Amino acid sequence: MESESLILFFIVALILVGGAIIFSTLVAPSSLNPVKSEPYECGIPSEGPAWIQFNVGYYLFAIIYLVFDVETVFLFPWGVVMKSIGMRAFIEIIIFFFILGLGLLYAWKKGALKWV
């Protein structure tokens, strides 16, 4: 019974997604303007090579942001089950914060948070 429901769910999902894609292809306006084929449509022609080197600090800052963004994702489920698990959950989150703090300290010492 459950496997039949699951198969039916996937079939309906495929039909709906496929129908939406086909519908949008048929209904969407299209233009054969040669400007539309260019990589950018901002109206300003690109100058110089596309492969320029960016400051690595931007990438490091983005990675640090992702680390702390993922941290906040883990905090919500921890907060929900913290009372039922007890002291073990509290100790685990302290260890988690300690490891993240070490990562932040390392990035700070390496100068990854400077915008210069």
N, C-alpha and C positions, 0 to 999 in steps of 0.2 A: 504494500500500500504506500509506504513512504517513498520507495524508489520510483514508483509510478508518478507520484506527485512531484518529485524532484526532476524527473525527465520532462514532465509536462511544463514545469516552471522554466527549464532551460529552452525548450522549444518555443514557448510564448515569448521569452526574452529575446531569442534570436529573431523571431518574426517582428517584434516591435522595433528592435534596433535596426535590423535590415530595412524595414519599412520606412523608418525615420531617415536613414541615409539615402535611400532611393527617392523619397519624397523631396528631401532638401536638394538633391541633385537636379531633379526635374523642375522645381519651382524657383530655385535661386537664380537671380539675374547673373548673366555672364557678359563679359566684355572681351573683345579680341584686340584691344588696344596693345601695341607693343610695349608701352610703358609698364603695363601690368606684369610683363614677363621679367622685368628687372628685379634684382634682389631687394631693393628698398623702394618704397613709394613715397618718401618724404618730400620729393621735389628737388632735393639737393643732390647733384651728382657726387659720387664718392671720390675722394682724393687719396692717392697713395695706396700702398698695399693693404690688403685686408688682414694680413697676419702680422699685426703689431704686437709688441710685448707689453703686457700690463704689469703694474707693480704687484708683486706677490702678496703684499700686505692686504690687498682687497680679498684675495682668496682665503687667506688665513682668518681674516675677520669674519668672512661668510661661514667658514667651517666652525669657528667658535660660536657664532650665532646658532648654527644648526645643533651643536652639542647642547646648548642651554635651552633650545626650543624642544629638543627631545626630552630633556630633563623635566620640563613642565608637563609633557605628555605622560610621563611616569608618575608624576605627583598625584594626579587625580585618582587613579585606581588605588594607589597606596593610601590616600586619605579615606577612601571608601571602606577599605578592609582593615584599616589600622586598629580600630577598636576590637574587632573580632580576633585578630591575630595576637595583639598584645605587645609585650616588650620586645619580642623578636623583630616585629616590623619596625619598631622605633630604632633599634640598633642597626638594622639593615639600611634604613634611610640615612642614618648618621654616617655609615660607611660610604654610602652612595654620594652624599654631599662632600665628604672628605676627598674622595677620588676626583670629583668634579672641581673642588677647590684647588687640588694639586694641579689639575689641568689649567685652570685659570691663572694660577700663580706662575706656572711654566710659560704660558703665553704672554703674561705681563712682563716677565723677566726677559723674554726673547724680543720684546718690542712689537708684538703682533697687534697690540691695541692702539698703537700710535698712528695718527693719520698724516704723518709728515712725509 
